[in-house]
Amino acid sequence: MTKEDNNSPHPPRMSPYVFTLLLMGFGLWCFWDGWLTTDPDMAEHALFNQVLSVILIPWAIWDFFKVRKRSKTQKPPEDT
């Protein structure tokens, strides 16, 4: 390794909460379509969206606390 390699910038890191946000976003969308919408075209998909929202929203909450606990126990990476 040369000195130039050590000074190269690191690639951006993805947030550990990306999966959690995707789960919550899709869960809230399913909640809206399954429980709150008055669109008659969505009536045939209401049960699917209700079941999916009941699964995805608690999964997102559980994943949030799991990721937060893991990030608290890990030592932050050193930037050299």
Backbone torsions as a table, in degrees:
resi	resn	phi	psi	omega
1	MET	NA	138.5	177.8
2	THR	-98.1	170.0	179.9
3	LYS	-64.8	-31.5	179.6
4	GLU	-65.8	-34.5	179.0
5	ASP	-65.4	-34.6	-178.8
6	ASN	-70.9	-26.1	-177.7
7	ASN	-91.6	-2.3	-179.4
8	SER	-69.5	143.2	-178.2
9	PRO	-69.0	147.4	177.3
10	HIS	-78.0	149.3	176.2
11	PRO	-66.4	151.8	-180.0
12	PRO	-62.7	144.0	179.6
13	ARG	-96.3	141.5	177.9
14	MET	-82.3	140.9	179.3
15	SER	-64.3	141.6	177.1
16	PRO	-70.9	-8.4	-178.5
17	TYR	-94.1	5.5	-178.3
18	VAL	-61.6	-48.3	179.7
19	PHE	-61.7	-40.4	178.7
20	THR	-61.4	-44.6	179.8
21	LEU	-65.8	-37.8	177.1
22	LEU	-65.4	-43.0	177.3
23	LEU	-60.9	-46.1	-178.0
24	MET	-66.6	-42.1	179.6
25	GLY	-62.4	-46.2	179.3
26	PHE	-68.4	-36.9	177.9
27	GLY	-64.1	-41.0	178.7
28	LEU	-69.0	-36.4	176.7
29	TRP	-63.8	-43.4	177.5
30	CYS	-65.9	-36.6	177.1
31	PHE	-61.4	-45.3	179.5
32	TRP	-61.8	-48.3	-178.0
33	ASP	-69.0	-30.6	-176.2
34	GLY	-88.0	-33.5	-172.1
35	TRP	-114.5	-32.6	-169.0
36	LEU	-109.3	-22.7	-174.8
37	THR	-72.1	149.8	177.2
38	THR	-111.4	11.6	180.0
39	ASP	-70.8	118.4	-178.1
40	PRO	-67.1	-23.5	178.5
41	ASP	-69.3	-23.7	-179.1
42	MET	-89.4	-2.3	-177.7
43	ALA	-61.8	-34.3	-178.9
44	GLU	-71.9	-18.6	179.8
45	HIS	-104.1	4.4	-173.1
46	ALA	-61.3	-45.2	-177.9
47	LEU	-64.0	-42.9	177.6
48	PHE	-58.7	-46.8	-178.9
49	ASN	-68.1	-35.1	177.5
50	GLN	-64.5	-47.5	-180.0
51	VAL	-63.7	-44.6	-178.8
52	LEU	-64.6	-38.3	179.0
53	SER	-66.9	-36.0	178.5
54	VAL	-68.2	-25.9	178.4
55	ILE	-86.4	-47.3	-170.5
56	LEU	-73.5	-39.5	-177.4
57	ILE	-66.0	-48.4	175.3
58	PRO	-63.4	-34.3	177.9
59	TRP	-63.2	-41.2	178.8
60	ALA	-65.3	-40.7	178.7
61	ILE	-65.4	-44.6	178.2
62	TRP	-61.4	-43.2	-179.6
63	ASP	-65.7	-36.9	177.8
64	PHE	-59.5	-48.7	-179.2
65	PHE	-68.3	-34.4	177.2
66	LYS	-64.5	-45.6	179.8
67	VAL	-67.6	-40.2	179.3
68	ARG	-63.9	-41.6	178.6
69	LYS	-64.7	-43.0	179.5
70	ARG	-65.1	-38.7	-179.0
71	SER	-71.9	-28.1	176.3
72	LYS	-71.8	-33.4	-177.5
73	THR	-83.3	-22.5	179.8
74	GLN	-81.8	144.5	175.4
75	LYS	-78.5	136.1	179.3
76	PRO	-65.2	145.4	-178.8
77	PRO	-68.2	145.5	179.5
78	GLU	-85.7	134.0	176.4
79	ASP	-95.9	112.1	179.1
80	THR	-115.2	NA	NA
